[in-house]
Amino acid sequence: MTKGRLEAFSDGVLAVIITIMVLELKVPEGNNWESLKPLIPKFLAYIFSFIYIGIYWNNHHHLFQAVKKVNGSILWANLHLLFWLSLMPVATEWIGETHFAKNPVTVYGIGLIMAGIAYTILENLIIKNEGENSKIKEAIHSKFKEYMSIIFYISGIVTSFFYPYIAIGFYYASALLWLVPDKRIERSLKED
């Protein structure tokens, strides 16, 4: 099967996720600067989640540049990833509404780790489908960023029960790892 429909569908779902998140930001009640103050936690949560969705979109795009064909397992793995990402608007609204309370921060971290695991499963299935000698296998031989992210997510989830703001720091640290787009695949494709 070709990959075009999977990419188009994924792009559409990610666009809807961002749209839902921005629609949760409401206009302030007043017309002065002070009226913006209650929106700060929600806006910070939105920025954080927007960055995460952007990271996933960017890396998904790079990943599928190296894919020649997809199969049913890859389609389901991609849906698995999109499922976890589609929960991000709910978690974003919850942490923003509660000013980063411990339970919402825990749930947010669980969503992040599940999306990270889903992405890793997707990568592994693509590598299996493309073959051991494929460009994508060569490009993704190191999983340092993936495993460091999971460590940060676990640290954040555990910490969230006691210090939710420190937990958010772990989630930010993971995002910083990925903020610079993953160039492994791009470099591998240029070598052709």
CORHU-V690468 format. One line per field, one symbol per residue. ss: DSSP state (H for helix, E for strand, C for the rest). phi: phi as a letter, one per 30 degrees, with the letter a starting at -180 (. if undefined). psi: psi as a letter, one per 30 degrees, with the letter a starting at -180 (. if undefined). Layout:
ss = ???
phi = ???
psi = ???
This chain:
ss = CCCHHHHHHHHHHHHHHHHHHHHCCCCCCCCCHHHHHHHHHHHHHHHHHHHHHHHHHHHHHHHHHCCCCCCHHHHHHHHHHHHHHHCHHHHHHHHHHCCCCHHHHHHHHHHHHHHHHHHHHHHHHHHHHHCCCCHHHHHCCCCHHHHHHHHHHHHHHHHHCCCHHHHHHHHHHHHHHHHCCCCHHHHHHHCC
phi = .dceddddddedddddeddddddddcdddcbcddddeddeddddddeededdddddddddededdcdcabbeddedddddddeddddeeddddddddchidddddddedddddddddddddeedddddddjdcddddddcdccedddddddddddddddddcbeddeeddddedddecededcededddddd
psi = klfeeeeeeeeeeeeeeeeeeeffjlkleaglefffeffeeeeeeeeeeeeeeeeeeeeeeeefffkellaeeeeeeeeeeeeeeffeeeeeeeeeeghhleeeeeeeeeeeeeeeeeeeeeeeeeeeeflfgleeeeehfkheeeeeeeeeeeeeeefffeieeeeeeeeeeeeeefejkjgeeeeeeff.
